[in-house]
């Protein structure tokens, strides 16, 4: 049963792949031993990892999907901005 759910999840991602190519998200990553660790710059509290950079990117897409789903239910999600002040 778990395999079927995981497989269907991957099929859904492939079907939506075009959607992800329309957006670019910046992320920060580094290698820690055998793992690539990183986070989406928009969500620095949500770090994830993968054995390869491709696995890390797939995990980061999952983080993005989760955050988008949460966004529907939360009043506010922290964002960053730049402020100009007098010198």
Helices and strands as residue ranges (DSSP letters): H 2-15, H 17-21, E 27-32, E 35-40, G 41-43, E 48-50, H 53-71
